[in-house]
């Protein structure tokens, strides 16, 4: 059913309600993730490093290698030791 402005009000309302439900689910999941990080921190894990590990696991090996190479290049350009030179 179309409103005078050409907008299907029922369809629009359905989209808005679906988005609102998903946003609420996203908030619940986000809160759960925060709880897991807090639990990990409580057992002695470094949350900053844990977040980095999670981020790295999402990437393909070639993506990580490329980022490491660029990081090493930039650190050398700044006169800093790169990850490959720490050994």
Number of C-alpha atoms within 10 A of each C-alpha: 9 10 9 7 7 8 11 12 13 12 12 11 11 11 12 12 12 12 12 12 12 12 12 12 12 12 12 12 12 12 12 12 12 12 12 12 18 14 13 14 14 11 9 9 13 12 15 10 10 14 12 10 11 10 10 13 11 10 11 9 11 9 12 14 12 11 12 15 15 13 14 18 15 14 14 13 11 10 9 12 14 19 12 9 9 6 5
